[in-house]
Amino acid sequence: MSSWIVKSIILGAIVIGGISQGPLFNFNVKAQGLQASVENTADNGLPGFPTSGVFENNVKWNLNTSTGLLTIGGGTLTKFYDSEENYDGGRLPNWPWSEFDGPGNYGELVKQVVITGPLNLEGSSPDTFLGNMPNLTKIVGMSNLRTSKGTNFNSMFHGDSSLEVLDLSNKDMSAEMEEANMLALNYGGSDIKNNKISKLILGPAIMLGVKEYYDADLAFPDGSDKWQSASDSTQVYTPQQLMALYSKGNPNHPTKVETWIPYTKASLNLQKTVEIHTDEKLILVWLLFRLPMQAEINRVTNRHWQMG
């Protein structure tokens, strides 16, 4: 076989391979609404996949793959990035930081999230928005997230097993229609107690449904099987009971911001002890010592006068 035939075959194979792979990459990027940045790409075996980009309505994002810092800008998002109209026979990547099946698989790289400006999550956009990041320890700027028009909160924090504090004090879930696994911080459901959450702050507009198989699946707190109110030690709930307390139809739904911490007998006893004020303790101690001493003084004095 002549050398020019061999070269032609090799060249043809390269061209065909480029054609078959090129549209696949472009399709995935397009499906997520991303704009690739040649200067800022990931070194994770998938060269060319962007670590920064722009979603709808000019919402910008950037991931530093070295430090694990994910920055998300302000704006408005109205949809979940997992479009079924472009379904290719397998689960498409949703948000680029999703740990599941995304071409970048950035979820495991994220350690801290910073939301830099007011960000409206409307419609299905809360779905998995801050989920599937098992090494995430801190979220800065949660107060910038506005969710009053969000309807789908499925898996919003699912799999964030290293998250220590979750502040939902100003979140509005009044338009919520779905929230399956929203607060399942462990892969595999709340029955697996390997997460680090030690403080959960819930506001009056948090609505945690208790629908069978489709509830928020609130995780157990770190080191305990119950949640306890930080302001009232008598309020102790299992995750399922706490979801019921914050359900839409509950007439006893809390009307102010509450902080929930892991329940332990030690913390319960400690809070009961603190309820005794310091001045009351001092008075009690003073009386315990003074009364016997005064009785002894009176006895000695009386005896002295009798002998005299």
KOLVEXMAR-118228 format. One record per atom (N, C-alpha, C): x, y, z; residue in three letters. Coordinates in steps of 0.02 Angstrom, whole numbers, plus 50000, padded with zeros to 5 digits. Last residue first. Layout:
XYZALA/...
//
This chain:
488735171956659GLY/488875178256692GLY/488365179756744GLY/488105160856608MET/488655159856653MET/488825166156691MET/487165167256522GLN/486925163056577GLN/487475161856629GLN/487975173756432TRP/487565177756477TRP/487315173556535TRP/488535162656368HIS/488955167456402HIS/488565171556453HIS/487425156756308ARG/487775153056360ARG/488215157856401ARG/487095166456212ASN/486615164856265ASN/486965161356323ASN/488235165656129THR/488065171956165THR/487595170556223THR/488165152656078VAL/488725154756120VAL/488575160856161VAL/486955153556005ARG/487035148756059ARG/487595150656107ARG/487215163755912ASN/486685164755962ASN/486765159956020ASN/488215157355837ILE/488355163655874ILE/487845164855928ILE/487485146755783GLU/488045145355828GLU/488215151455869GLU/486595153655702ALA/486325149455756ALA/486875147955808ALA/487465159355611GLN/487085163755655GLN/486795159855714GLN/487915147855545MET/488395151955582MET/488035156555631MET/486735142955484PRO/487075138955536PRO/487555143155578PRO/486465154755399LEU/485995152355450LEU/486335147955502LEU/487565156655311ARG/487415161555362ARG/486975158655418ARG/487595146155217PHE/488155147055264PHE/487975151555323PHE/486375147155153LEU/486595140655177LEU/487165141255227LEU/486355160655115LEU/485895158355166LEU/486115151755196LEU/487335160555014TRP/487415164955074TRP/486965162555131TRP/486775151954920VAL/487395150154953VAL/487485154055017VAL/485655159754884LEU/485565153154912LEU/486185150854950LEU/486275171054832ILE/485835171754891ILE/485745165054925ILE/486915165254722LEU/487305168454775LEU/486895169254839LEU/485825160854643LYS/486305156054670LYS/486695158954728LYS/485255173054611GLU/484865168354652GLU/485325163154683GLU/486235178554531ASP/486085181854594ASP/485685177254641ASP/486185169754419THR/486775170054462THR/486625173154529THR/484695159954392HIS/485085165954386HIS/485645166254437HIS/484425145254309ILE/484485147954377ILE/484945153954374ILE/484645141454177GLU/484025144954192GLU/484015147854263GLU/485745133654174VAL/485835140754160VAL/485215144754177VAL/485185121154189THR/485575123954243THR/485655131454234THR/484595119054064LYS/484165119254124LYS/484535122554182LYS/485715118453983GLN/485245123953975GLN/484775124554035GLN/486275106654028LEU/486635112854035LEU/486165118754030LEU/485345097153989ASN/485465098254060ASN/485815104954072ASN/485505098453849LEU/484855099453880LEU/484935101053954LEU/486815094853829SER/486615101753812SER/485945103353844SER/486745081453873ALA/487185086153906ALA/486975093353893ALA/485915075353782LYS/485685076053851LYS/486105081153888LYS/485805084053626THR/486165079453671THR/485895080453741THR/485365088453462TYR/485135087053530TYR/485605082253565TYR/486085100753358PRO/486035093653377PRO/485825092953450PRO/484965114853330ILE/485625112053342ILE/485545104653360ILE/484155128353251TRP/484125121453274TRP/484825118453276TRP/483395143853270THR/484015140253258THR/483975133453289THR/482075152653191GLU/482285147953243GLU/482945144653222GLU/481135167153162VAL/481735163353145VAL/481945159053204VAL/479345164553183LYS/479965168553187LYS/480555164053170LYS/478305156053183THR/478195162653152THR/478805167153158THR/478095138653151PRO/478455144153184PRO/478375150653146PRO/476475131553137HIS/477095133153102HIS/477445139053136HIS/475295127253186ASN/475805129053235ASN/476485130353202ASN/474545123053080PRO/474355129453112PRO/474855131753163PRO/475235116452936ASN/475265116053009ASN/475075122853040ASN/475315116052798GLY/474655116052829GLY/474655116052904GLY/476705115952767LYS/476265121452746LYS/475615121752786LYS/477835111352901SER/477435109952841SER/476935115552828SER/478645111953011TYR/478715117252961TYR/478315115852898TYR/478295100453080LEU/478205106953113LEU/478215112653062LEU/478735090852989ALA/478015091553001ALA/477855098353034ALA/480105092353005MET/479805093952940MET/479055094952948MET/480195087853136LEU/480365094853122LEU/480085096953054LEU/479865074453120GLN/479435078753161GLN/479565086153147GLN/480945070053043GLN/480275069553016GLN/479785074153054GLN/482035072253133PRO/481995075753069PRO/481285075753039PRO/481325073953299THR/481665069953248THR/481625073853182THR/481515087353415TYR/481155083953362TYR/481605079353322TYR/481205097153555VAL/481655092153527VAL/481255088053477VAL/481055109753657GLN/480845108153589GLN/481365103553557GLN/481655112953775THR/481105108053778THR/480865105953709THR/482555123053755SER/482815116253758SER/482275110953763SER/482495135953656ASP/482035132553701ASP/482215125153702ASP/483485140453573SER/483195145253620SER/482725142053670SER/483855130253491ALA/484395133553530ALA/484115138353582ALA/482945115253482SER/482935122453476SER/483485125453519SER/483645100553410GLN/483425104053470GLN/483445111653459GLN/483445085253323TRP/483595092353321TRP/483295095653383TRP/484185068753335LYS/483645073553344LYS/483915080653339LYS/485245060553336ASP/484685058353295ASP/484085062953302ASP/486965066453317SER/486335065553354SER/485795062953306SER/488095070053244GLY/488175066853309GLY/487545065653348GLY/487355082653153ASP/487985079453167ASP/487995076553238ASP/485595078853121PRO/486155083353137PRO/486785079353154PRO/484895070352979PHE/485045070453050PHE/485595075553063PHE/484055079452846ALA/484585075152873ALA/484605075352949ALA/482465078952772LEU/482925082452816LEU/483425077652848LEU/481665076652655ASP/482145071752680ASP/482685075052723ASP/480655083452596ALA/481315086652594ALA/481865082052620ALA/479685070552510ASP/479795075852558ASP/480505078452555ASP/479265060252430TYR/479435066552397TYR/479545072252447TYR/478895049252504TYR/479385048352450TYR/479595054852416TYR/477485057952559GLU/477835051552558GLU/478255050952494GLU/477695074652609LYS/477405069952562LYS/477815063552559LYS/477955085152691VAL/478035078452719VAL/477685073352675VAL/478835100452656GLY/478295095652646GLY/478455088952676GLY/479235114352731LEU/479525107752721LEU/478975102552716LEU/479425130352702MET/478885125452698MET/479185118652682MET/479845145552775ILE/480105139052754ILE/479535133952756ILE/479485157452828ALA/479215155852761ALA/479515149452733ALA/480135159252950PRO/479415158052950PRO/479115156152883PRO/481735150152937GLY/481305156052943GLY/480575154352939GLY/483035141253018LEU/482435141152977LEU/482005147252990LEU/484615135153022ILE/484225141153038ILE/483635141552990ILE/485575123253094LEU/485075124053042LEU/484625129853062LEU/487125116653131LYS/486675122353142LYS/486225123253082LYS/487855105953094SER/487775106953166SER/487335113053182SER/488245093952974ILE/487805099552990ILE/487685100153066ILE/489005083852922LYS/489325088152972LYS/488875093952994LYS/488495066452895ASN/488565073452876ASN/488835077552935ASN/488185053252912ASN/488885054852903ASN/488985062152881ASN/487055043352931LYS/487245048852975LYS/487985050452968LYS/485795038952828ILE/486525038452834ILE/486775044552872ILE/484495042752819ASP/484645037152865ASP/485395036252874ASP/484315052152721SER/484465054552789SER/484625048952837SER/485135046452568GLY/484585048152611GLY/484795049752682GLY/486135044552477GLY/485805038552501GLY/485255040052551GLY/487215056852530TYR/487025052652474TYR/486715046252501TYR/486575068852643ASN/486975062752632ASN/486755059252569ASN/485695078852655LEU/486395080752648LEU/486855074852637LEU/484245082352604ALA/484595075952614ALA/485335077152603ALA/483435092952578LEU/483895093452636LEU/484215086752653LEU/482745088852461MET/483035095552466MET/483565096052521MET/482085077252426ASN/482795076852445ASN/483135083652451ASN/480845086052340ALA/481115079452356ALA/481875079952369ALA/479985096652323GLU/480585097652363GLU/480905091052383GLU/478775106252232GLU/479175100152239GLU/479785101552281GLU/478165118252253MET/477745112852230MET/478105106052236MET/478205134152334GLU/478495127452325GLU/477975122352303GLU/477885146752366ALA/477665144452300ALA/477895137352286ALA/478485148752490SER/477755148652487SER/477485146252420SER/479765149452534MET/479575143552496MET/478815143052487MET/480995160652560ASP/480265160352552ASP/480095154452506ASP/482295163352677LYS/482055160052616LYS/481295159452617LYS/482975168352784ASN/482595173052743ASN/482315169952680ASN/483555156952845SER/483135161452885SER/482715166152842SER/484355146552815LEU/483775147552772LEU/483285152552803LEU/485935141852829ASP/485505147452849ASP/484955148552798ASP/486835129152887LEU/486385130652832LEU/485875135852856LEU/488455123652924VAL/487915128252941VAL/487495129552879VAL/489245113652865GLU/489195113952938GLU/488605118352960GLU/489405101752737LEU/489135108352755LEU/488985108552830LEU/489745089452694SER/490245092952735SER/490005099852757SER/488725084552613SER/488835081352677SER/489345084752722SER/487735087852509ASP/488215092552538ASP/488405090252608ASP/486725079852456GLY/487415077552450GLY/487935082252478GLY/485605092952417HIS/485725085752421HIS/486465084052412HIS/485075105152413PHE/485685104352453PHE/485885096952459PHE/484055102952319MET/484405109352320MET/485065109052359MET/483205092352283SER/483935091152290SER/484335097552294SER/481905102752226ASN/482175095952230ASN/482945096052235ASN/481155113852221PHE/481735114052266PHE/482065107152272PHE/480205122652116ASN/480515116052120ASN/481165116552160ASN/479785135852122THR/479285130652130THR/479585123652140THR/480135152552171GLY/480385145852156GLY/479865140552169GLY/479825164952210LYS/479505162552149LYS/479765155752127LYS/480605166952323SER/479875167552330SER/479495165052269SER/481985166852339THR/481655160752314THR/480885161152315THR/483525173852326ARG/482815175452334ARG/482415169952301ARG/485085175352400LEU/484635170952363LEU/483905172652378LEU/485775183252488ASN/485675185952421ASN/485205181552379ASN/485985175952600SER/485455181052604SER/485315184152536SER/487115168652570MET/486455165352565MET/485885170352567MET/488435172852575GLY/487955176552534GLY/487285173152525GLY/489345157852575VAL/489345165052592VAL/488855168652546VAL/489405142252638ILE/489065146152587ILE/489035153352611ILE/490565128952669LYS/490295135552686LYS/489975138852626LYS/490985116552627THR/490945117752699THR/490585124152716THR/490915103952506LEU/490715110852522LEU/490635111652597LEU/491115091252467ASN/491655094452504ASN/491515101752520ASN/490005087252392PRO/490145083752455PRO/490705086852496PRO/488845093652310MET/489515096152323MET/489745093352390MET/487475092352275ASN/487975087752247ASN/488695090352253ASN/486735108952261GLY/486785102052283GLY/487365098452251GLY/486245121252231LEU/486835120952274LEU/486935113852300LEU/485245117052137PHE/485665122952124PHE/486305123052167PHE/484305107252128THR/485005105052130THR/485495110952126THR/483145119052086ASP/483275111852082ASP/484025110452077ASP/482895132552073PRO/483205130252135PRO/483415122852133PRO/482265133351942SER/482985134651949SER/483275132752017SER/480935132251909SER/481295126051928SER/482035127151944SER/480455148151964GLY/480255141951930GLY/480635135951955GLY/481935157352014GLU/481225156751999GLU/481085150051964GLU/482995165252111LEU/482905158352085LEU/482155157252076LEU/483905179752099ASN/483225177052101ASN/483215170052071ASN/485145186752189LEU/485035181652138LEU/484345178652148LEU/486165200152228PRO/485485197552232PRO/485345192852173PRO/487905194052228GLY/487375199052221GLY/486695196052225GLY/488795183552254THR/489025190452260THR/488485195752255THR/489015169652343ILE/488505172652300ILE/488575180252307ILE/490205157452355VAL/490075164552370VAL/489585167152319VAL/490625141952425VAL/490215145552376VAL/490115152752400VAL/491965130452441GLN/491605136252466GLN/491235139652410GLN/492325119052374LYS/492405119152447LYS/492035125052479LYS/492185108652233VAL/491935114752267VAL/491995114052343VAL/492515096452180LEU/493045101452186LEU/492835107452228LEU/491405088752166GLU/491895086652216GLU/492445091752227GLU/490775095352058GLY/490485095352124GLY/490985093552178GLY/491265094351928TYR/491565099251973TYR/491315098952045TYR/491195086751811ASN/491165083451876ASN/491465087951929ASN/491175090051678GLY/491715092751719GLY/491755089551787GLY/490065083251631PRO/490705082151598PRO/491295084851638PRO/489055076051760GLY/489255081851720GLY/489935080651690GLY/488715065351843ASP/488705064451771ASP/488905070451729ASP/488535074451987PHE/488255068851950PHE/488345069651875PHE/488955086052044GLU/489405080252052GLU/489175074452008GLU/488825101751966SER/488495095751989SER/488975089851991SER/489295113251916TRP/489615110851976TRP/489275104652004TRP/488475116351809PRO/489155113951794PRO/489525111451856PRO/486845109351824TRP/487305114851838TRP/488025112251830TRP/486765095451734ASN/486335101151749ASN/486775107251761ASN/487085083951602PRO/487335088051657PRO/486845093651672PRO/485825071451569LEU/486245077051548LEU/486525080651609LEU/485735054351574ARG/485615060451613ARG/486095065851590ARG/485425048251406GLY/485725047751473GLY/485595054251509GLY/484815051151288GLY/484815044251309GLY/485145043051377GLY/484845064751272ASP/485235060751226ASP/485285053451247ASP/483735078451269TYR/483915072151301TYR/484265067451252TYR/483325090951243ASN/483955088951213ASN/484195082351242ASN/482185092151316GLU/482105092751243GLU/482755090851207GLU/482535092151447GLU/482315085851418GLU/482255086251342GLU/483865100451521SER/483335100951472SER/483165094151441SER/484365105451645ASP/484365098351628ASP/483805097251577ASP/484425118051731TYR/484825116151672TYR/484895108651665TYR/482895125451768PHE/483385120551789PHE/483765118051727PHE/482525143051755LYS/482445136051736LYS/483025131851761LYS/482745156251787THR/482055153951785THR/481965146651770THR/483705168151873LEU/483695161651839LEU/482985158951842LEU/484395184251877THR/483785180151882THR/483855173751841THR/485705191551976GLY/485275191351917GLY/484665187151929GLY/487445189852029GLY/486735191352037GLY/486365190951971GLY/488635175952022GLY/488415182852023GLY/487675183652031GLY/489615164852113ILE/489015165552072ILE/488765172652079ILE/491085155552131THR/490775162152137THR/490195162652087THR/491905143452220LEU/491395144452168LEU/491055151152181LEU/493465137652259LEU/493005143252269LEU/492555144152209LEU/494485128552251GLY/493815125952265GLY/493305131452277GLY/495775131552215THR/495565133152284THR/494885130352302THR/495805126152084SER/496375125152130SER/496165126252202SER/494715129952012THR/494795122752025THR/495375121252072THR/493635141952035ASN/494355141152039ASN/494485133952059ASN/492295145751934LEU/492555140851982LEU/493315140651978LEU/490995157351909ASN/491705155751900ASN/491915150751954ASN/489615165151823TRP/489895160551872TRP/490625159151857TRP/488285176851796LYS/488965174451785LYS/489185169751841LYS/486855179751711VAL/487085177451777VAL/487765174051767VAL/486185184851598ASN/486855187251615ASN/487065185551686ASN/485035177851569ASN/484975184351601ASN/485635186851630ASN/485755161451586GLU/485245165951560GLU/485245172551600GLU/487525161251626PHE/486865158051618PHE/486385163151588PHE/489185160651578VAL/488615165051588VAL/487975161051577VAL/490745155151654GLY/490265156051600GLY/489705160551620GLY/492085143851694SER/491715150151703SER/491245150951645SER/492665132751656THR/492605133551728THR/492305140351744THR/492225122851511PRO/492335129251545PRO/492265128751621PRO/493215110751434PHE/492585111951469PHE/492665118051515PHE/494505109951387GLY/494035113751349GLY/493375114951384GLY/494905093351440PRO/495115100051418PRO/494595103451376PRO/494695083451547LEU/494185085551499LEU/494355092551476LEU/495625081051642GLY/495545075851592GLY/495015077551541GLY/495625092751712ASN/495345086851745ASN/495225081151695ASN/495835107451717ASP/496345102351704ASP/496125095951740ASP/494675118451638ALA/494855113851692ALA/495385108951671ALA/495005135451586THR/494745128751577THR/495015124051629THR/495095150051537ASN/494935147451603ASN/494605140551596ASN/495285153651405GLU/495815155251454GLU/495705151851521GLU/494125150151343VAL/494725146551325VAL/495265147651377VAL/492585147951404SER/493135152551410SER/493775148651398SER/490935145851338ALA/491585143151355ALA/492105148751358ALA/489445149051410GLN/489895151851360GLN/490605149751380GLN/488005138751434LEU/488655141351454LEU/489005144351394LEU/486815131651436GLY/486785138851428GLY/487445142151446GLY/486825118151436GLN/486865121351501GLN/486825128951497GLN/486805115051303ALA/486245112751344ALA/486235116051412ALA/488045119651260LYS/487445123251241LYS/486855121351285LYS/488855109651313VAL/488945116551335VAL/488315120551320VAL/488365098551242ASN/488335098751315ASN/488395105751342ASN/488635102451109PHE/487945101151130PHE/487885101651206PHE/490015102851105ASN/489635109051096ASN/488915108351119ASN/490265089151123PHE/490495093951172PHE/490095100451167PHE/489635084251008LEU/489445081751073LEU/489645086551127LEU/490285090450898PRO/489585092250914PRO/489375089850983PRO/491605083550911GLY/491495090750918GLY/490785092550936GLY/491555069950884GLN/491625072050952GLN/491465079350962GLN/491365068550747SER/490915064950791SER/490965067350862SER/492385076450693ILE/491695078150680ILE/491225074850729ILE/493525069950737GLY/493405076750759GLY/492675078750749GLY/493385057650671GLY/493375057850744GLY/493225064750769GLY/493515062150539ILE/492885059050561ILE/492825059250636ILE/494835066850544VAL/494295071450527VAL/493625068750552VAL/495535055150575ILE/495575060850619ILE/494995065650608ILE/495225047250464ALA/495015045050531ALA/495015050850580ALA/495835054550362GLY/495115053650363GLY/494855051650430GLY/497185053050396LEU/496885059650396LEU/496125059250399LEU/497315039150377ILE/497425042150444ILE/497095048950449ILE/497055038250240ILE/496635034650287ILE/496695037650357ILE/498085046150188SER/497385048150176SER/496925044850226SER/499215038950224LYS/499125045650251LYS/498395047850244LYS/499005027550146VAL/499025026950219VAL/498895033750251VAL/499115033150019ILE/498485030050039ILE/498445029550115ILE/500435037350017TRP/499915042550013TRP/499235039750032TRP/501165025350022SER/501175029750081SER/500625034950078SER/500305010949956SER/500735016749950SER/500655021350010SER/500434994050000MET/500005000050000MET/500455006250000MET/
//
